[in-house]
Amino acid sequence: MSLRTMHENNKKNIIKLSEPTQSPSTEELLSLIQELSSKNQELFLINQKLSVANSDLTEMIQELRSDEQILKSKVAQQAELIEKLNGSDLELKKAEELQNRLKEKEKHLKNEAERSREEVLNAEKRANTAILQANSEKEKAEKKKSEYDNLIASEKKIIDRKAEELNDQFHIKWKWVMFILIAYSGFATLFTGFKSERVVSDCVSAFNDVINMFTKVTDIIDGISGQITGAIGIPESIAVIFVAIVVFGIIGTIMFFGGKFVVNVYQTYCYDEISLLVALVSVVVLIWFAELMPLNIVLMLILSHIGYIGVRWYIKSYKENH
């Protein structure tokens, strides 16, 4: 039974006691008093229980209020979490959309890569085919080139042989022409020289100069041998032979080495047809214009050819140095 129900029953009993009745007896009054005191004690206990219950209810209400505050804070936190979760859901949706886009792009790239690889393979096949065709064409071209080279070599040999034959024929003809011209010019020059008094006199004068030089050398040999005979007392013939050997040996040595030097220079710098032509032209000019020459024509011929050799030597040395 609850406290509220017990309180209502006590009120009903008190109302019943307060109603008019017949005058009770003393025993009845005592019993009523006792009953009332017991009722009062019960009510007092009930009142204490109600106060205790009231305090408990107050504490419970306070606890409920504190719990309510906690629940409100938790609800606010939950609301914030829900908002955050809603935001994270949006971000998650965006991430999913981005992921889907990336997947689509990756799929597209894979398709492009696959298509590119197929194109590369096709290009490689075409390139290999083209390389094979090019190699075959190259082999054919090399074969034709070798045939063409062989043909050119054979034609070149034929042309060279023909050219050599023509060149030999031309040289033979040219030599005959030059020989005829030289012979003609030589005979004409000699005939002109024999007819020219200046040429004959200069040649005789040059010959006499050579004889005079030889005579002077013999006079020198006689003089030296006479001095040796007088000084030593050996026979004059032996002294002459000794001195002649020494003098002619010295002259021969000088002429040998000098001539060898001149021949080497001539072979190195002037051994060609130009030198022969220059010599012939010099002889012809000196003979045909002998009357106009200021010096002996033989001496001028020697000096002109020495000058010609010097010029050729200088030109060749200059070319080699530069």
C-alpha positions as CSV (number, residue, x, y, z in Angstrom):
1,M,0.0,0.0,0.0
2,S,1.3,3.5,-0.9
3,L,1.6,6.4,1.5
4,R,-1.1,8.4,-0.3
5,T,-3.6,5.6,0.2
6,M,-2.8,5.3,3.9
7,H,-3.3,9.0,4.4
8,E,-6.7,9.0,2.7
9,N,-7.8,6.1,5.0
10,N,-6.8,8.0,8.1
11,K,-8.8,11.0,7.0
12,K,-11.9,8.9,6.5
13,N,-11.6,7.4,10.0
14,I,-11.2,10.8,11.6
15,I,-14.4,12.0,9.8
16,K,-16.2,9.0,11.0
17,L,-15.1,9.7,14.6
18,S,-16.2,13.2,14.4
19,E,-19.8,12.3,13.4
20,P,-22.4,12.4,16.3
21,T,-22.9,9.1,18.0
22,Q,-24.3,7.9,21.1
23,S,-22.4,8.7,24.2
24,P,-19.8,6.1,24.4
25,S,-18.6,4.3,27.5
26,T,-15.3,4.9,29.3
27,E,-13.8,1.8,28.0
28,E,-14.8,2.7,24.5
29,L,-13.3,6.1,25.0
30,L,-10.1,4.7,26.2
31,S,-9.9,2.3,23.4
32,L,-10.6,5.1,21.0
33,I,-7.9,7.2,22.7
34,Q,-5.4,4.4,22.4
35,E,-6.5,3.8,18.9
36,L,-6.1,7.5,18.2
37,S,-2.6,7.6,19.8
38,S,-1.6,4.6,17.8
39,K,-3.0,6.3,14.7
40,N,-1.1,9.5,15.6
41,Q,2.1,7.5,16.0
42,E,1.5,5.9,12.6
43,L,0.7,9.3,11.1
44,F,3.9,10.7,12.7
45,L,5.9,7.8,11.2
46,I,4.1,8.3,8.0
47,N,4.9,12.0,8.1
48,Q,8.6,11.2,8.8
49,K,8.6,8.7,6.0
50,L,7.0,11.4,3.7
51,S,9.6,14.0,4.7
52,V,12.4,11.4,4.1
53,A,10.7,10.5,0.8
54,N,10.3,14.2,0.0
55,S,14.1,14.8,0.6
56,D,14.9,11.8,-1.5
57,L,12.6,13.1,-4.2
58,T,14.4,16.5,-3.9
59,E,17.8,14.8,-4.2
60,M,16.4,12.7,-7.1
61,I,15.1,15.9,-8.8
62,Q,18.5,17.6,-8.4
63,E,20.2,14.5,-9.7
64,L,17.7,14.4,-12.5
65,R,18.4,18.1,-13.2
66,S,22.2,17.5,-13.2
67,D,21.6,14.5,-15.4
68,E,19.5,16.7,-17.6
69,Q,22.4,19.2,-17.8
70,I,24.8,16.4,-18.6
71,L,22.4,15.0,-21.1
72,K,21.9,18.5,-22.7
73,S,25.7,18.9,-22.9
74,K,25.9,15.4,-24.3
75,V,23.1,16.2,-26.7
76,A,25.0,19.4,-27.8
77,Q,28.1,17.3,-28.2
78,Q,26.1,14.7,-30.1
79,A,24.7,17.5,-32.3
80,E,28.2,18.8,-32.9
81,L,29.3,15.3,-33.7
82,I,26.3,14.9,-36.0
83,E,27.2,18.2,-37.8
84,K,30.8,17.1,-38.0
85,L,29.6,13.7,-39.2
86,N,27.4,15.4,-41.7
87,G,30.4,17.5,-42.9
88,S,32.5,14.4,-42.9
89,D,29.8,12.7,-44.9
90,L,30.0,15.5,-47.4
91,E,33.7,15.2,-47.5
92,L,33.4,11.5,-47.8
93,K,31.0,11.9,-50.6
94,K,33.3,14.3,-52.3
95,A,36.2,11.9,-51.7
96,E,34.1,9.1,-53.1
97,E,33.2,11.3,-56.1
98,L,36.9,12.2,-56.5
99,Q,37.8,8.5,-56.2
100,N,35.2,7.6,-58.8
101,R,36.6,10.3,-61.1
102,L,40.1,9.0,-60.4
103,K,39.0,5.5,-61.2
104,E,37.3,6.6,-64.4
105,K,40.4,8.6,-65.3
106,E,42.7,5.6,-64.5
107,K,40.4,3.4,-66.6
108,H,40.6,6.0,-69.4
109,L,44.4,6.1,-69.0
110,K,44.6,2.3,-69.1
111,N,42.5,2.3,-72.2
112,E,44.7,5.0,-73.7
113,A,47.9,3.1,-72.7
114,E,46.5,-0.1,-74.1
115,R,45.6,1.7,-77.4
116,S,49.1,3.3,-77.4
117,R,50.8,0.0,-76.8
118,E,48.8,-1.5,-79.7
119,E,49.8,1.4,-81.8
120,V,53.4,1.0,-80.8
121,L,53.3,-2.7,-81.6
122,N,51.7,-1.9,-85.0
123,A,54.3,0.8,-85.6
124,E,57.1,-1.7,-84.6
125,K,55.6,-4.2,-87.0
126,R,55.5,-1.6,-89.8
127,A,59.0,-0.5,-88.9
128,N,60.3,-4.1,-89.0
129,T,58.7,-4.6,-92.3
130,A,60.1,-1.3,-93.6
131,I,63.6,-2.3,-92.3
132,L,63.4,-5.7,-94.0
133,Q,62.3,-4.0,-97.2
134,A,65.1,-1.4,-96.8
135,N,67.7,-4.1,-96.1
136,S,66.6,-6.0,-99.2
137,E,66.7,-2.8,-101.2
138,K,70.1,-2.0,-99.7
139,E,71.4,-5.4,-100.7
140,K,70.1,-4.9,-104.2
141,A,71.7,-1.5,-104.3
142,E,75.0,-2.8,-103.0
143,K,74.9,-5.6,-105.5
144,K,74.2,-3.0,-108.3
145,K,76.9,-0.7,-106.9
146,S,79.4,-3.6,-106.9
147,E,78.4,-4.4,-110.5
148,Y,78.6,-0.7,-111.4
149,D,82.0,-0.4,-109.6
150,N,83.3,-3.4,-111.5
151,L,82.0,-1.9,-114.7
152,I,83.6,1.4,-113.9
153,A,86.9,-0.3,-113.0
154,S,86.9,-2.3,-116.2
155,E,86.0,0.8,-118.2
156,K,88.6,2.8,-116.4
157,K,91.2,0.2,-117.2
158,I,90.2,0.3,-120.8
159,I,90.2,4.2,-120.8
160,D,93.6,4.3,-119.0
161,R,95.0,1.8,-121.5
162,K,93.7,3.8,-124.4
163,A,94.9,7.0,-122.8
164,E,98.3,5.6,-122.3
165,E,98.4,4.4,-125.9
166,L,97.3,7.8,-127.2
167,N,99.7,9.5,-124.8
168,D,102.6,7.3,-126.0
169,Q,101.6,8.0,-129.6
170,F,101.4,11.7,-128.9
171,H,104.8,11.7,-127.1
172,I,106.3,9.8,-130.0
173,K,104.8,12.3,-132.5
174,W,105.8,15.2,-130.2
175,K,109.3,13.9,-129.9
176,W,109.6,13.6,-133.6
177,V,108.3,17.1,-134.1
178,M,110.6,18.4,-131.4
179,F,113.5,16.5,-132.9
180,I,112.8,17.9,-136.3
181,L,112.3,21.4,-134.9
182,I,115.5,21.1,-132.8
183,A,117.4,19.7,-135.7
184,Y,116.2,22.3,-138.0
185,S,116.8,25.1,-135.5
186,G,120.1,23.6,-134.7
187,F,121.3,23.3,-138.3
188,A,119.9,26.8,-139.0
189,T,121.6,28.2,-135.9
190,L,124.9,26.5,-136.7
191,F,124.8,27.6,-140.3
192,T,124.1,31.1,-139.1
193,G,126.9,30.9,-136.6
194,F,129.4,29.7,-139.2
195,K,128.4,32.5,-141.4
196,S,128.7,35.1,-138.6
197,E,132.2,36.5,-138.1
198,R,131.3,37.5,-134.5
199,V,130.3,34.0,-133.6
200,V,133.4,32.5,-135.1
201,S,135.7,35.0,-133.5
202,D,134.1,34.6,-130.1
203,C,134.3,30.8,-130.3
204,V,137.9,31.0,-131.4
205,S,138.6,33.5,-128.7
206,A,137.0,31.2,-126.1
207,F,139.0,28.3,-127.4
208,N,142.2,30.4,-127.3
209,D,141.4,31.4,-123.7
210,V,141.1,27.8,-122.7
211,I,144.4,27.0,-124.5
212,N,146.0,30.0,-122.8
213,M,144.8,28.8,-119.4
214,F,146.2,25.4,-120.1
215,T,149.5,27.0,-121.2
216,K,149.6,29.1,-118.1
217,V,149.0,25.9,-116.0
218,T,151.9,24.2,-117.8
219,D,154.1,27.3,-117.3
220,I,153.2,27.2,-113.6
221,I,154.1,23.5,-113.5
222,D,157.4,24.1,-115.2
223,G,158.3,27.0,-112.9
224,I,157.4,25.0,-109.7
225,S,159.3,21.9,-111.0
226,G,162.4,24.1,-111.8
227,Q,162.4,25.5,-108.3
228,I,162.0,22.0,-106.8
229,T,164.9,20.7,-109.0
230,G,167.2,23.5,-108.0
231,A,166.3,23.2,-104.3
232,I,166.3,19.4,-103.9
233,G,168.5,18.3,-106.8
234,I,166.1,15.7,-108.3
235,P,165.8,15.3,-112.1
236,E,163.6,17.9,-113.8
237,S,161.4,15.3,-115.5
238,I,160.5,13.7,-112.2
239,A,159.8,17.0,-110.7
240,V,157.6,18.0,-113.7
241,I,155.6,14.7,-113.4
242,F,155.2,15.2,-109.7
243,V,154.1,18.8,-109.9
244,A,151.8,18.1,-112.9
245,I,150.1,15.3,-110.9
246,V,149.6,17.5,-107.9
247,V,148.3,20.5,-109.9
248,F,146.1,18.5,-112.2
249,G,144.9,16.5,-109.2
250,I,143.9,19.7,-107.4
251,I,142.2,21.1,-110.6
252,G,140.5,17.8,-111.3
253,T,139.3,17.5,-107.7
254,I,137.9,21.0,-107.8
255,M,136.3,20.4,-111.2
256,F,134.9,17.0,-110.0
257,F,133.2,18.2,-106.8
258,G,132.2,21.5,-108.5
259,G,130.8,19.7,-111.4
260,K,129.0,17.1,-109.2
261,F,127.5,20.0,-107.2
262,V,126.3,21.7,-110.4
263,V,125.0,18.4,-111.8
264,N,123.1,17.7,-108.5
265,V,121.6,21.2,-108.5
266,Y,120.7,20.9,-112.2
267,Q,119.1,17.4,-111.6
268,T,117.2,18.7,-108.6
269,Y,115.9,22.0,-109.9
270,C,116.4,22.1,-113.7
271,Y,116.2,18.6,-115.0
272,D,113.2,19.1,-117.3
273,E,112.3,20.2,-120.8
274,I,112.1,23.9,-119.7
275,S,115.9,23.9,-119.1
276,L,116.6,22.3,-122.5
277,L,114.3,24.9,-124.1
278,V,116.0,27.7,-122.2
279,A,119.5,26.5,-123.3
280,L,118.4,26.2,-126.9
281,V,116.8,29.6,-126.9
282,S,119.9,31.1,-125.2
283,V,122.1,29.6,-127.9
284,V,119.8,30.8,-130.7
285,V,119.5,34.3,-129.3
286,L,123.2,34.6,-128.8
287,I,124.0,33.4,-132.3
288,W,121.3,35.3,-134.1
289,F,122.0,38.5,-132.2
290,A,125.7,38.0,-131.7
291,E,126.5,41.4,-133.3
292,L,124.6,43.1,-130.5
293,M,126.2,41.3,-127.5
294,P,128.6,43.4,-125.4
295,L,130.6,40.3,-124.2
296,N,131.9,37.1,-125.6
297,I,128.8,35.0,-126.6
298,V,130.3,31.8,-125.0
299,L,130.9,33.6,-121.7
300,M,127.4,35.1,-121.9
301,L,125.9,31.6,-122.6
302,I,127.7,30.2,-119.5
303,L,126.7,33.2,-117.4
304,S,123.0,33.2,-118.6
305,H,122.7,29.5,-117.8
306,I,124.3,30.0,-114.4
307,G,121.8,32.8,-113.7
308,Y,118.9,30.5,-114.9
309,I,120.0,27.7,-112.5
310,G,120.2,30.3,-109.7
311,V,116.7,31.5,-110.4
312,R,115.2,28.0,-110.5
313,W,117.0,27.2,-107.3
314,Y,115.6,30.3,-105.5
315,I,112.0,29.6,-106.8
316,K,112.1,26.0,-105.7
317,S,113.5,26.8,-102.2
318,Y,110.9,29.6,-101.8
319,K,108.0,27.2,-102.6
320,E,109.4,24.6,-100.2
321,N,109.7,27.2,-97.4
322,H,106.3,28.7,-98.0
